[in-house]
Amino acid sequence: MLNIQEVLETNQMIDQEHLDVRTITLGISLLDCSTESVLQTCQNIYDKIVRYASNLVRTGEAISREFGIPIVNKRISITPVAIVGASCCKTTHDFVKIARTLDRAAHDVGVNFIGGYSATVQKGMTRADELLIRSIPEALKRTELVCSSVNVGSTKTGINMDAVRLMGDVVRETAEATRDAGSLGCAKLVVFCNAPDDNPFMAGAFHGVSEAEAIINVGVSGPGVVKHVLENLPEGTNFEVLCETIKKTAFKITRVGQLVAQEASRRLGVPFGIIDLSLAPTPAIGDSVADILHAIGLERTGAPGTTAALALLNDQVKKGGVMASSYVGGLSGAFIPVSEDQGMIDAVNAGALTIEKLEAMTCVCSVGLDMIAIPGDTPATTIAGIIADEAAIGMVNQKTTAVRVIPVIGKGVGEVVEFGGLLGYAPIMPVNRFSCETFVNRGGRIPAPIHSFKN
């Protein structure tokens, strides 16, 4: 049974080590909002979001005050809009109308972001899927709080290379559409393989069709806590003790998230979904996954041994988390976003960390290439190739991978782009200049791997 004493034990973690509940995300099914009229569908969407989420922010703030736990974000995830708008949206402009409705609803209920302007096209695209995908640049240009995601592959179905190629163009077009804001639209757009239905983190959150009418998912984070306990270990501590320390710390962090999730569920009258224990860094000094890797024994992230150290960290976080909650889901592991992690930025600036090394690291951690700024003149085919590589890692290794790269229009290698807030800032990283155009233009689908056949 959870009690307040378990939270009181974490006071030092909260006050000194950046422990927080990163997000309470309310998932809402919009399947019953669909009609043959765009205007009526938009009205139904707005009404349902406001009905379910009107007390979300107030409830999160009350829990934060009463338990003394920082709750950084309150967010909403919804049914993929490509499904909701399939009956009524005949043009990209129709889908943009839905995006603007989502933005208005998010502003009116006071949440930080709303995710689910999404399509799942791992095996093929419907007409509605393609229209939504092509509408993304305009939708992200004309909204502030809407986040978008597209799932282009899975272990079971393979990789939809037509969708991969299209997403290369869409990422470029989104960068162009939002160039006056440092191509910020791309920070709200992620391309997945094996996307989970219950991810509470943006920009990739959506409410899967297999989920309940509404659910509460909580993302809890504490890289600073893990860093602190590792730094206090005696020099030369062996791997057995190191792993046990990380696992016990992850357990304590997850218990805080479990308490918040259950309390939010009770107060909102919405079922509890999952806890996502992801070590999600912020630009704050000391709140860094790269700093954890340094505490494990690396001079810089990117040095030989980085992938092994990250694998160790990710595995122990998962093991500690699953012992602390009956329902651990989402992504749950370690995030390695460059712009949001000061230690990662320092490693890039020192020449220790490259995109190729980051790609190797994604084989063993949560998600993938995240918040990486690349030159604004990077071809769409190169972006598609990066997406294909990351999707292949996810497909073959039966894990979630993703790409959130930002081609910053007008900037080149060595320059810096400022995003602000939790998104931080990023140095522009070089990409391989050799072409993959012929490969990504072949079209069709890369088949699923042989080990996907489990029946």
C-alpha positions in Angstrom: 0.0 0.0 0.0 1.4 3.4 -0.9 1.6 6.0 1.8 2.8 9.6 2.2 5.9 8.3 4.1 7.3 6.9 0.8 7.1 10.4 -0.7 8.7 12.1 2.3 11.7 9.8 1.9 12.3 11.4 -1.5 12.5 15.0 -0.2 16.2 15.2 -0.9 15.7 13.8 -4.4 13.1 16.5 -5.1 14.9 19.5 -3.4 18.4 18.8 -4.6 18.5 16.2 -7.4 15.8 17.3 -9.9 13.4 14.5 -9.3 10.0 15.3 -10.8 6.9 13.9 -12.3 7.6 15.0 -15.9 4.0 14.7 -17.1 0.5 13.7 -16.2 -1.0 12.8 -19.6 -4.7 12.3 -20.0 -5.5 9.9 -22.9 -8.9 10.5 -24.5 -10.5 8.4 -27.2 -12.0 10.5 -30.0 -13.4 7.6 -32.0 -17.0 8.6 -31.3 -16.3 12.2 -32.5 -16.1 11.3 -36.2 -18.9 12.4 -38.5 -19.1 13.1 -42.3 -18.9 16.9 -41.6 -15.6 18.5 -40.8 -17.2 21.3 -38.8 -19.3 18.9 -36.7 -16.3 16.6 -36.1 -14.3 19.6 -34.9 -17.1 20.6 -32.6 -17.4 17.1 -31.2 -13.6 16.9 -30.6 -13.5 20.2 -28.8 -16.5 19.4 -26.6 -15.1 16.0 -25.6 -11.6 17.3 -24.8 -12.9 20.1 -22.7 -15.4 17.8 -20.9 -12.7 15.3 -19.9 -9.7 17.7 -19.4 -11.2 20.8 -17.8 -9.9 19.8 -14.4 -6.6 18.2 -15.4 -4.3 21.2 -14.8 -6.1 22.2 -11.5 -5.8 18.6 -10.3 -2.2 18.3 -11.1 -1.3 21.5 -9.4 -3.3 20.5 -6.3 -1.5 17.1 -6.1 1.8 18.9 -6.5 1.1 21.3 -3.7 -0.3 18.7 -1.3 2.5 16.1 -1.8 5.3 18.4 -2.5 6.2 16.7 -5.8 6.9 18.9 -8.8 4.6 18.0 -11.7 6.2 19.7 -14.6 3.6 19.2 -17.4 0.0 18.4 -17.9 -0.8 17.0 -21.3 -3.4 15.3 -23.4 -3.1 12.4 -25.9 -5.8 11.6 -28.3 -6.8 8.9 -30.9 -4.7 9.3 -34.1 -6.3 12.0 -36.0 -5.9 10.2 -39.3 -8.5 7.7 -38.0 -10.8 10.3 -36.5 -10.9 12.5 -39.6 -11.1 9.7 -42.1 -14.8 10.1 -42.8 -14.9 13.9 -43.2 -11.4 15.1 -44.3 -11.1 15.2 -48.1 -8.2 17.7 -48.3 -5.1 18.6 -46.2 -6.9 21.8 -45.3 -9.7 19.8 -43.6 -7.1 18.1 -41.4 -5.5 21.5 -40.6 -9.0 22.6 -39.3 -8.9 19.7 -36.8 -5.4 20.6 -35.8 -6.5 24.2 -35.0 -9.4 22.8 -33.0 -7.0 20.7 -31.0 -4.9 23.7 -30.4 -7.8 25.8 -29.2 -9.0 23.0 -26.9 -5.5 22.6 -25.4 -5.2 26.4 -24.8 -8.7 26.5 -23.2 -8.0 23.7 -20.7 -4.5 25.0 -20.0 -2.3 22.0 -20.9 1.2 22.2 -22.2 0.8 20.0 -25.3 -1.7 17.8 -27.0 -0.4 14.8 -28.9 -2.1 12.6 -31.5 -2.0 14.5 -34.7 -0.8 11.2 -35.9 -1.0 8.3 -38.4 0.0 4.7 -38.1 1.2 3.6 -41.5 3.6 0.7 -40.8 2.1 -1.5 -43.5 0.4 1.0 -45.8 -1.3 4.3 -46.1 -5.0 5.0 -46.6 -6.0 8.2 -48.4 -6.7 9.8 -45.0 -3.3 8.8 -43.7 -1.6 10.4 -46.6 -3.6 13.6 -46.4 -2.9 13.9 -42.7 0.9 13.4 -43.2 1.0 15.9 -46.0 -0.9 18.4 -43.8 1.7 18.2 -41.0 3.9 21.2 -42.1 0.9 23.6 -42.3 -0.7 22.2 -39.1 2.4 22.7 -37.0 2.9 26.2 -38.5 -0.6 27.3 -37.5 -0.7 25.7 -34.0 1.3 26.1 -30.8 0.5 23.1 -28.7 -0.2 20.3 -31.2 2.3 17.5 -31.5 2.5 15.1 -34.4 3.8 11.6 -34.9 3.9 9.0 -37.7 4.6 5.3 -37.2 6.3 3.9 -40.3 7.4 0.4 -39.2 7.0 -2.4 -36.8 8.7 -5.8 -36.1 5.5 -7.5 -37.2 4.9 -5.7 -40.5 8.3 -4.4 -41.7 9.0 -0.8 -42.8 6.8 1.1 -45.1 9.4 2.8 -47.3 6.8 4.9 -49.2 5.9 6.5 -45.8 9.6 6.9 -44.9 10.3 8.7 -48.1 7.3 10.9 -47.7 8.4 11.7 -44.1 11.7 12.9 -45.4 9.9 15.5 -47.4 7.5 16.4 -44.6 10.3 17.0 -42.1 12.0 19.3 -44.6 8.7 21.1 -45.3 8.0 21.5 -41.6 11.4 23.1 -41.1 10.8 25.5 -44.0 7.3 26.3 -42.7 8.6 27.2 -39.2 12.0 28.7 -40.2 11.2 32.0 -38.5 11.1 30.1 -35.2 14.4 28.2 -35.7 12.5 25.4 -37.6 10.8 24.6 -34.2 7.9 22.7 -35.9 10.3 19.7 -36.3 10.7 19.6 -32.5 7.0 18.7 -32.3 7.2 15.9 -35.0 8.5 12.4 -34.4 8.7 9.4 -36.7 8.4 6.0 -35.0 9.0 2.3 -35.5 7.0 0.1 -33.0 5.2 3.2 -31.4 3.5 2.3 -28.1 -0.2 3.1 -27.6 0.3 4.5 -24.1 3.3 6.8 -24.3 2.8 9.9 -22.1 5.8 11.8 -23.5 5.7 14.4 -26.3 6.0 14.7 -29.1 5.1 11.0 -29.7 2.1 10.6 -27.4 -1.2 9.3 -28.9 -4.1 7.4 -27.4 -4.1 4.0 -29.1 -7.4 2.5 -30.4 -7.0 -0.5 -28.0 -7.0 1.9 -25.0 -10.0 2.7 -22.8 -12.3 5.7 -23.2 -10.0 7.8 -21.1 -6.9 6.9 -19.0 -4.2 8.6 -16.9 -0.6 7.9 -17.9 2.2 9.4 -15.8 5.8 9.9 -16.9 8.3 10.2 -14.0 11.9 11.3 -14.4 15.0 11.6 -12.3 18.4 11.5 -14.0 19.8 13.8 -11.4 18.9 11.4 -8.7 20.6 8.5 -10.3 23.7 10.6 -11.0 23.8 11.6 -7.3 23.7 8.1 -5.9 26.4 6.9 -8.4 28.7 9.7 -7.5 28.5 8.7 -3.8 29.6 5.1 -4.5 33.2 4.3 -3.5 35.7 4.5 -6.3 36.1 1.3 -8.1 32.7 -0.1 -7.2 32.0 -3.3 -9.2 29.3 -3.7 -11.7 27.1 -5.8 -9.4 26.9 -3.1 -6.8 26.5 -0.4 -9.5 23.6 -2.1 -11.1 21.9 -2.8 -7.8 22.2 0.8 -6.9 20.6 2.0 -10.1 17.8 -0.5 -9.8 16.9 0.5 -6.2 16.9 4.1 -7.1 14.7 3.5 -10.1 12.3 1.7 -7.8 12.0 4.7 -5.5 11.5 7.1 -8.3 8.7 4.9 -9.8 6.9 4.7 -6.5 6.5 8.5 -6.5 5.0 8.3 -10.0 2.7 5.5 -8.9 1.4 7.6 -6.0 0.8 10.6 -8.3 -0.9 8.4 -10.9 -3.3 6.8 -8.5 -4.2 10.1 -6.9 -4.8 11.8 -10.2 -6.9 8.8 -11.3 -9.0 9.0 -8.2 -9.6 12.7 -8.4 -10.4 12.8 -12.1 -12.5 9.7 -12.1 -10.4 8.3 -14.9 -8.7 4.8 -14.8 -5.0 4.6 -14.2 -3.1 3.4 -17.3 0.7 3.1 -16.9 3.8 4.6 -15.3 6.5 5.5 -17.8 9.8 5.6 -15.9 12.1 7.4 -18.4 15.2 9.2 -17.4 14.3 12.3 -19.4 16.9 15.0 -19.1 16.4 18.8 -19.0 18.7 21.7 -19.8 19.2 22.1 -16.0 22.8 21.5 -14.8 22.9 18.0 -13.2 19.7 16.7 -14.8 21.6 14.8 -17.5 21.8 11.3 -18.8 25.2 12.1 -20.2 26.3 13.0 -16.6 25.1 9.5 -15.4 27.3 7.9 -18.1 30.2 10.1 -16.8 29.5 8.9 -13.3 29.6 5.3 -14.5 33.1 5.9 -15.8 33.2 7.6 -19.2 35.3 10.7 -19.8 32.7 11.9 -22.3 29.5 10.4 -23.7 30.6 9.0 -27.1 33.8 7.5 -25.7 34.4 3.7 -26.2 32.1 1.9 -23.8 29.3 4.4 -24.1 26.8 1.9 -25.7 27.6 -0.7 -23.0 27.2 1.8 -20.2 23.9 3.0 -21.6 22.7 -0.6 -22.0 23.4 -1.2 -18.4 21.6 1.9 -17.3 18.6 1.3 -19.4 18.2 -2.3 -18.2 18.5 -1.5 -14.5 16.0 1.4 -14.8 13.5 -1.0 -16.4 14.1 -3.7 -13.7 13.7 -1.3 -10.9 10.6 0.3 -12.4 8.7 -3.0 -13.0 9.1 -3.9 -9.4 7.6 -0.7 -8.2 4.4 -0.6 -10.2 1.9 -3.2 -11.6 1.6 -1.2 -14.8 4.9 0.0 -16.3 4.6 1.0 -20.0 5.2 3.7 -22.5 8.9 3.9 -23.3 10.5 3.4 -19.8 14.3 3.7 -20.0 16.8 6.4 -20.8 16.3 9.2 -23.3 19.2 10.8 -25.1 17.9 14.0 -26.6 20.8 16.3 -27.5 19.3 19.7 -27.1 17.7 18.8 -23.8 20.8 17.4 -22.1 23.7 19.7 -21.3 26.1 16.8 -21.0 25.2 15.6 -24.5 25.7 19.2 -25.9 29.1 19.3 -24.2 30.0 16.0 -25.7 29.1 17.2 -29.2 31.1 20.4 -28.8 34.1 18.4 -27.6 34.0 16.2 -30.7 33.2 13.1 -28.7 29.6 12.5 -29.9 28.4 12.1 -33.5 25.1 11.2 -35.1 26.6 7.8 -36.0 27.5 7.1 -32.3 24.1 8.3 -31.2 22.5 5.8 -33.7 24.5 3.0 -32.1 23.4 4.1 -28.6 19.7 3.9 -29.8 20.1 0.2 -30.1 20.1 -0.2 -26.3 18.1 2.8 -25.0 14.6 4.2 -25.1 13.4 5.8 -28.4 16.1 7.0 -30.8 17.7 10.0 -32.5 16.1 12.8 -30.5 16.2 16.6 -30.7 19.2 16.6 -33.0 19.8 19.8 -35.0 21.2 19.2 -38.5 22.2 21.6 -41.3 19.3 23.4 -43.0 20.4 22.2 -46.4 20.2 18.5 -45.6 18.3 16.8 -48.5 15.0 15.2 -47.8 16.3 11.9 -49.1 19.1 12.0 -46.5 16.5 12.6 -43.7 14.5 9.6 -45.1 17.7 7.5 -45.0 18.2 8.5 -41.3 14.6 7.5 -40.6 15.0 4.2 -42.4 18.2 3.3 -40.4 16.5 4.0 -37.1 13.4 2.1 -38.1 15.5 -0.9 -39.1 17.1 -0.9 -35.6 13.6 -0.9 -34.0 12.2 -3.5 -36.4 15.0 -6.0 -36.0 15.5 -5.5 -32.2 11.8 -5.6 -31.4 11.9 -2.2 -29.6 10.6 1.3 -30.1 12.8 3.7 -32.0 12.2 7.1 -33.3 13.7 10.1 -35.2 13.2 13.7 -34.2 15.7 15.7 -36.2 15.5 19.4 -36.9 17.0 20.7 -40.2 17.5 24.3 -39.1 16.9 26.4 -42.2 19.7 28.9 -42.8 22.2 27.4 -40.3 25.2 25.1 -40.8 27.5 22.9 -38.8 29.0 24.6 -35.8 26.2 27.1 -35.4 23.7 26.9 -32.5 19.9 27.1 -32.4 18.0 28.2 -29.3 14.6 26.5 -28.7 14.0 27.7 -25.1 12.3 26.0 -22.1 12.6 22.3 -21.7 13.7 22.0 -25.4 17.0 23.8 -24.6 19.5 24.6 -27.4 21.6 22.6 -29.8 24.7 22.7 -31.8 24.2 21.9 -35.5 25.6 18.4 -36.1 27.1 17.3 -39.4 25.4 14.5 -41.3 27.0 12.1 -43.8 27.0 13.9 -47.1 26.9 10.8 -49.3 23.6 10.1 -51.1 21.0 7.4 -50.3 18.6 8.8 -52.9 18.4 5.7 -55.1 17.8 3.5 -52.0 15.0 5.5 -50.5 13.3 6.1 -53.8 12.8 2.4 -54.6 9.3 2.4 -52.9 7.4 -0.4 -51.4 8.0 -2.2 -48.1 11.0 -3.7 -46.4 9.7 -7.1 -45.2 9.4 -8.0 -41.5 12.4 -10.0 -40.1 12.2 -13.7 -39.8 11.9 -13.7 -36.0 8.7 -11.7 -36.3 6.8 -14.9 -37.0 5.8 -16.0 -33.5 2.5 -17.9 -34.2 
